[in-house]
């Protein structure tokens, strides 16, 4: 539920950026969790961003912990065509407000963690140029979501 009383479907992979009421811009009703330095550096001045030192799984576990506290997952962790073992970067958006436990969020984050664990058995190492490309892909996915 947003500040203007409209409900948005969880399965919309896009985050509501601003809510306009009486010609005033309200703060975003979400925050971002990422381990991607590009996402952090590009979005930290516009959105609340929690930077995680660590791997892809650290972002998923942090999101899971927030979900168990009553926050809702707003972007799907497996969006895009890059498999978890193919990139070290992950960014998700989570609701700021806590409500009752969202079982759909629990199911999605649990499935995402299981998928990560399945693919993590074959980790890859990449040169810096490829890592830069993965940062850009992850950034464009979340940027597209928050700009909608």
PASEBA-1860 file (N, C-alpha, C; in nm, 3 decimals):
! residues 148
1> XXXXXXXX> 0.085/-0.116/0.000/0.000/0.000/0.000/0.090/0.123/0.000 ~ 0.058/0.221/-0.082/0.138/0.342/-0.089/0.068/0.455/-0.017 ~ 0.134/0.569/-0.011/0.081/0.684/0.059/-0.046/0.738/-0.004 ~ -0.075/0.707/-0.127/-0.195/0.759/-0.191/-0.309/0.657/-0.189 ~ -0.293/0.548/-0.116/-0.399/0.451/-0.098/-0.411/0.347/-0.207 ~ -0.326/0.352/-0.309/-0.332/0.253/-0.416/-0.243/0.135/-0.381 ~ -0.290/0.017/-0.412/-0.211/-0.104/-0.389/-0.142/-0.141/-0.519 ~ -0.018/-0.184/-0.510/0.057/-0.227/-0.626/0.092/-0.374/-0.611
9> XXXXXXXX> 0.085/-0.446/-0.719/0.113/-0.588/-0.718/0.261/-0.613/-0.693 ~ 0.289/-0.711/-0.609/0.427/-0.749/-0.581/0.499/-0.792/-0.708 ~ 0.431/-0.861/-0.794/0.496/-0.919/-0.911/0.532/-0.814/-1.016 ~ 0.492/-0.689/-0.996/0.542/-0.583/-1.082/0.689/-0.567/-1.045 ~ 0.776/-0.585/-1.141/0.919/-0.578/-1.111/0.968/-0.435/-1.112 ~ 0.880/-0.344/-1.107/0.917/-0.204/-1.108/0.880/-0.142/-0.976 ~ 0.963/-0.054/-0.930/0.944/0.011/-0.802/0.878/0.146/-0.826 ~ 0.786/0.181/-0.739/0.724/0.312/-0.748/0.825/0.414/-0.696
17> XXXXXXXX> 0.865/0.505/-0.782/0.972/0.599/-0.747/0.922/0.708/-0.652 ~ 0.826/0.783/-0.693/0.774/0.890/-0.609/0.623/0.884/-0.608 ~ 0.565/0.933/-0.503/0.421/0.944/-0.494/0.390/1.093/-0.488 ~ 0.310/1.138/-0.582/0.276/1.279/-0.587/0.143/1.302/-0.517 ~ 0.144/1.387/-0.417/0.023/1.424/-0.347/0.026/1.574/-0.325 ~ -0.079/1.642/-0.365/-0.087/1.787/-0.349/0.037/1.857/-0.403 ~ 0.085/1.811/-0.519/0.200/1.870/-0.588/0.329/1.864/-0.505 ~ 0.338/1.774/-0.409/0.460/1.758/-0.332/0.519/1.622/-0.363
25> XXXXXXXX> 0.650/1.617/-0.374/0.718/1.489/-0.397/0.752/1.429/-0.262 ~ 0.706/1.306/-0.242/0.735/1.237/-0.118/0.858/1.149/-0.138 ~ 0.920/1.111/-0.031/1.038/1.025/-0.035/1.002/0.887/-0.091 ~ 1.098/0.822/-0.156/1.072/0.686/-0.205/1.030/0.595/-0.088 ~ 0.943/0.500/-0.117/0.896/0.409/-0.012/0.971/0.277/-0.015 ~ 1.097/0.284/-0.058/1.181/0.164/-0.068/1.326/0.201/-0.039 ~ 1.407/0.099/-0.020/1.552/0.119/-0.015/1.616/0.010/-0.099 ~ 1.741/0.031/-0.131/1.815/-0.058/-0.220/1.924/-0.128/-0.140
33> XXXXXXXX> 1.941/-0.256/-0.165/2.052/-0.333/-0.108/2.138/-0.379/-0.226 ~ 2.269/-0.354/-0.218/2.357/-0.389/-0.329/2.497/-0.421/-0.281 ~ 2.568/-0.497/-0.361/2.711/-0.516/-0.342/2.786/-0.458/-0.463 ~ 2.713/-0.384/-0.545/2.768/-0.328/-0.668/2.814/-0.185/-0.643 ~ 2.944/-0.158/-0.651/2.993/-0.022/-0.624/2.936/0.082/-0.722 ~ 2.910/0.043/-0.845/2.853/0.136/-0.942/2.712/0.178/-0.899 ~ 2.630/0.084/-0.858/2.495/0.115/-0.810/2.504/0.209/-0.691 ~ 2.589/0.174/-0.597/2.603/0.257/-0.477/2.644/0.399/-0.514
41> XXXXXXXX> 2.748/0.413/-0.592/2.800/0.546/-0.626/2.702/0.628/-0.709 ~ 2.629/0.564/-0.798/2.536/0.636/-0.886/2.404/0.670/-0.820 ~ 2.360/0.590/-0.723/2.225/0.608/-0.668/2.220/0.658/-0.525 ~ 2.333/0.658/-0.455/2.333/0.691/-0.312/2.282/0.831/-0.280 ~ 2.295/0.924/-0.373/2.248/1.060/-0.347/2.100/1.078/-0.378 ~ 2.041/0.983/-0.448/1.900/0.994/-0.487/1.808/0.899/-0.410 ~ 1.863/0.788/-0.362/1.784/0.685/-0.295/1.861/0.634/-0.174 ~ 1.788/0.579/-0.077/1.858/0.513/0.033/1.919/0.381/-0.019
49> XXXXXXXX> 2.050/0.368/-0.006/2.121/0.250/-0.056/2.204/0.191/0.056 ~ 2.186/0.062/0.079/2.267/-0.011/0.177/2.370/-0.091/0.099 ~ 2.498/-0.056/0.117/2.604/-0.126/0.046/2.654/-0.242/0.129 ~ 2.663/-0.359/0.067/2.711/-0.480/0.132/2.848/-0.516/0.077 ~ 2.946/-0.518/0.164/3.076/-0.573/0.125/3.056/-0.723/0.119 ~ 3.090/-0.782/0.009/3.073/-0.926/-0.001/3.015/-0.965/-0.134 ~ 2.969/-1.088/-0.139/2.926/-1.147/-0.265/2.775/-1.134/-0.286 ~ 2.732/-1.187/-0.395/2.592/-1.195/-0.436/2.506/-1.252/-0.324
57> XXXXXXXX> 2.553/-1.358/-0.259/2.475/-1.424/-0.153/2.455/-1.331/-0.033 ~ 2.550/-1.243/-0.006/2.535/-1.150/0.106/2.416/-1.057/0.084 ~ 2.393/-1.018/-0.040/2.277/-0.933/-0.072/2.148/-1.013/-0.051 ~ 2.146/-1.137/-0.100/2.026/-1.220/-0.086/1.994/-1.247/0.061 ~ 2.095/-1.278/0.140/2.073/-1.308/0.283/2.025/-1.182/0.356 ~ 2.083/-1.067/0.322/2.038/-0.943/0.384/1.892/-0.914/0.348 ~ 1.857/-0.934/0.222/1.718/-0.915/0.179/1.627/-1.011/0.254 ~ 1.668/-1.137/0.267/1.588/-1.236/0.340/1.564/-1.191/0.484
65> XXXXXXXX> 1.669/-1.140/0.548/1.655/-1.095/0.686/1.555/-0.981/0.698 ~ 1.559/-0.887/0.606/1.461/-0.778/0.605/1.320/-0.832/0.581 ~ 1.307/-0.925/0.491/1.176/-0.984/0.460/1.119/-1.052/0.584 ~ 1.202/-1.125/0.658/1.156/-1.191/0.780/1.113/-1.090/0.887 ~ 1.165/-0.967/0.877/1.125/-0.861/0.970/0.994/-0.795/0.928 ~ 0.944/-0.827/0.809/0.818/-0.771/0.764/0.827/-0.679/0.643 ~ 0.947/-0.658/0.590/0.962/-0.579/0.468/0.921/-0.665/0.348 ~ 0.890/-0.599/0.238/0.847/-0.670/0.118/0.952/-0.655/0.008
73> XXXXXXXX> 0.978/-0.762/-0.060/1.068/-0.763/-0.174/0.997/-0.693/-0.291 ~ 1.060/-0.592/-0.350/0.997/-0.515/-0.457/1.054/-0.543/-0.595 ~ 1.174/-0.598/-0.601/1.231/-0.640/-0.729/1.274/-0.785/-0.715 ~ 1.258/-0.859/-0.820/1.291/-1.002/-0.816/1.443/-1.019/-0.822 ~ 1.501/-1.096/-0.730/1.646/-1.113/-0.728/1.704/-1.181/-0.852 ~ 1.623/-1.254/-0.925/1.676/-1.326/-1.042/1.633/-1.261/-1.173 ~ 1.594/-1.134/-1.169/1.555/-1.064/-1.290/1.678/-1.053/-1.382 ~ 1.655/-1.058/-1.510/1.766/-1.051/-1.606/1.806/-1.191/-1.648
81> XXXXXXXX> 1.894/-1.197/-1.743/1.932/-1.327/-1.799/2.069/-1.375/-1.750 ~ 2.128/-1.305/-1.653/2.260/-1.343/-1.602/2.241/-1.436/-1.483 ~ 2.296/-1.554/-1.492/2.284/-1.653/-1.384/2.369/-1.611/-1.264 ~ 2.331/-1.656/-1.144/2.404/-1.616/-1.024/2.553/-1.651/-1.027 ~ 2.593/-1.755/-1.096/2.735/-1.790/-1.101/2.809/-1.710/-1.208 ~ 2.735/-1.633/-1.287/2.797/-1.558/-1.395/2.828/-1.414/-1.357 ~ 2.781/-1.368/-1.244/2.808/-1.231/-1.199/2.824/-1.227/-1.048 ~ 2.915/-1.147/-0.999/2.927/-1.133/-0.854/2.836/-1.024/-0.797
89> XXXXXXXX> 2.762/-0.952/-0.883/2.685/-0.836/-0.838/2.536/-0.863/-0.834 ~ 2.471/-0.810/-0.731/2.328/-0.823/-0.717/2.276/-0.700/-0.645 ~ 2.161/-0.651/-0.692/2.093/-0.538/-0.632/1.944/-0.569/-0.625 ~ 1.882/-0.538/-0.511/1.739/-0.557/-0.494/1.680/-0.434/-0.426 ~ 1.552/-0.414/-0.444/1.479/-0.308/-0.375/1.382/-0.372/-0.276 ~ 1.374/-0.311/-0.159/1.294/-0.361/-0.047/1.206/-0.247/0.004 ~ 1.086/-0.279/0.048/0.998/-0.176/0.104/1.058/-0.119/0.232 ~ 1.039/0.011/0.252/1.084/0.073/0.377/0.997/0.029/0.494
97> XXXXXXXX> 0.868/0.024/0.469/0.773/-0.006/0.577/0.767/-0.156/0.605 ~ 0.750/-0.184/0.732/0.729/-0.323/0.774/0.580/-0.347/0.789 ~ 0.539/-0.462/0.746/0.401/-0.505/0.766/0.408/-0.649/0.813 ~ 0.300/-0.722/0.798/0.307/-0.863/0.836/0.392/-0.937/0.733 ~ 0.440/-1.052/0.769/0.527/-1.131/0.684/0.462/-1.156/0.548 ~ 0.531/-1.120/0.442/0.482/-1.138/0.306/0.531/-1.273/0.256 ~ 0.441/-1.370/0.250/0.479/-1.507/0.214/0.531/-1.517/0.071 ~ 0.480/-1.434/-0.017/0.530/-1.435/-0.154/0.676/-1.390/-0.158
105> XXXXXXXX> 0.710/-1.288/-0.079/0.849/-1.243/-0.071/0.938/-1.352/-0.013 ~ 0.888/-1.421/0.090/0.965/-1.530/0.152/0.992/-1.639/0.049 ~ 0.889/-1.675/-0.026/0.903/-1.780/-0.126/1.004/-1.742/-0.235 ~ 0.996/-1.619/-0.281/1.086/-1.574/-0.389/1.230/-1.565/-0.339 ~ 1.252/-1.508/-0.222/1.390/-1.495/-0.174/1.448/-1.632/-0.140 ~ 1.367/-1.722/-0.086/1.416/-1.857/-0.055/1.453/-1.931/-0.184 ~ 1.368/-1.920/-0.284/1.398/-1.982/-0.413/1.521/-1.922/-0.478 ~ 1.540/-1.792/-0.462/1.658/-1.725/-0.518/1.786/-1.771/-0.450
113> XXXXXXXX> 1.779/-1.789/-0.319/1.896/-1.839/-0.245/1.927/-1.982/-0.287 ~ 1.825/-2.064/-0.304/1.847/-2.202/-0.349/1.908/-2.204/-0.490 ~ 1.860/-2.118/-0.576/1.915/-2.110/-0.712/2.061/-2.066/-0.707 ~ 2.091/-1.968/-0.624/2.230/-1.923/-0.610/2.318/-2.040/-0.564 ~ 2.272/-2.110/-0.462/2.352/-2.222/-0.408/2.374/-2.330/-0.512 ~ 2.276/-2.353/-0.597/2.290/-2.454/-0.703/2.399/-2.412/-0.803 ~ 2.396/-2.287/-0.842/2.493/-2.239/-0.942/2.628/-2.203/-0.882 ~ 2.634/-2.174/-0.753/2.758/-2.130/-0.690/2.863/-2.240/-0.683
121> XXXXXXXX> 2.825/-2.361/-0.715/2.920/-2.472/-0.711/3.027/-2.456/-0.818 ~ 3.000/-2.376/-0.917/3.094/-2.354/-1.027/3.127/-2.206/-1.041 ~ 3.194/-2.147/-0.940/3.224/-2.004/-0.948/3.325/-1.974/-1.060 ~ 3.316/-1.854/-1.112/3.406/-1.811/-1.219/3.483/-1.688/-1.175 ~ 3.599/-1.671/-1.235/3.679/-1.551/-1.214/3.683/-1.475/-1.346 ~ 3.672/-1.342/-1.337/3.665/-1.260/-1.457/3.767/-1.147/-1.451 ~ 3.815/-1.102/-1.567/3.901/-0.984/-1.569/3.821/-0.859/-1.533 ~ 3.891/-0.753/-1.496/3.827/-0.628/-1.452/3.728/-0.575/-1.555
129> XXXXXXXX> 3.760/-0.582/-1.682/3.672/-0.529/-1.786/3.537/-0.601/-1.786 ~ 3.540/-0.730/-1.764/3.416/-0.808/-1.760/3.338/-0.775/-1.633 ~ 3.409/-0.760/-1.521/3.342/-0.721/-1.396/3.275/-0.585/-1.411 ~ 3.342/-0.493/-1.481/3.282/-0.362/-1.508/3.153/-0.377/-1.588 ~ 3.154/-0.466/-1.685/3.033/-0.491/-1.764/2.920/-0.547/-1.677 ~ 2.953/-0.639/-1.586/2.852/-0.695/-1.496/2.796/-0.587/-1.402 ~ 2.881/-0.497/-1.357/2.833/-0.386/-1.275/2.732/-0.302/-1.353 ~ 2.764/-0.276/-1.479/2.676/-0.195/-1.563/2.542/-0.265/-1.588
137> XXXXXXXX> 2.544/-0.395/-1.610/2.419/-0.470/-1.631/2.332/-0.462/-1.506 ~ 2.390/-0.488/-1.391/2.316/-0.483/-1.265/2.262/-0.343/-1.241 ~ 2.344/-0.242/-1.267/2.302/-0.103/-1.250/2.183/-0.070/-1.341 ~ 2.191/-0.110/-1.466/2.082/-0.075/-1.558/1.951/-0.146/-1.520 ~ 1.959/-0.266/-1.466/1.838/-0.336/-1.421/1.769/-0.260/-1.307 ~ 1.846/-0.219/-1.206/1.783/-0.150/-1.093/1.746/-0.007/-1.131 ~ 1.826/0.057/-1.213/1.795/0.194/-1.257/1.664/0.195/-1.336 ~ 1.646/0.098/-1.423/1.522/0.087/-1.498/1.403/0.068/-1.403
145> XXXX> 1.423/-0.010/-1.299/1.314/-0.035/-1.202/1.278/0.091/-1.124 ~ 1.378/0.163/-1.073/1.348/0.279/-0.989/1.304/0.399/-1.071 ~ 1.333/0.402/-1.198/1.292/0.514/-1.282/1.148/0.500/-1.332 ~ 1.083/0.390/-1.304/0.944/0.371/-1.351/0.844/0.431/-1.256
END
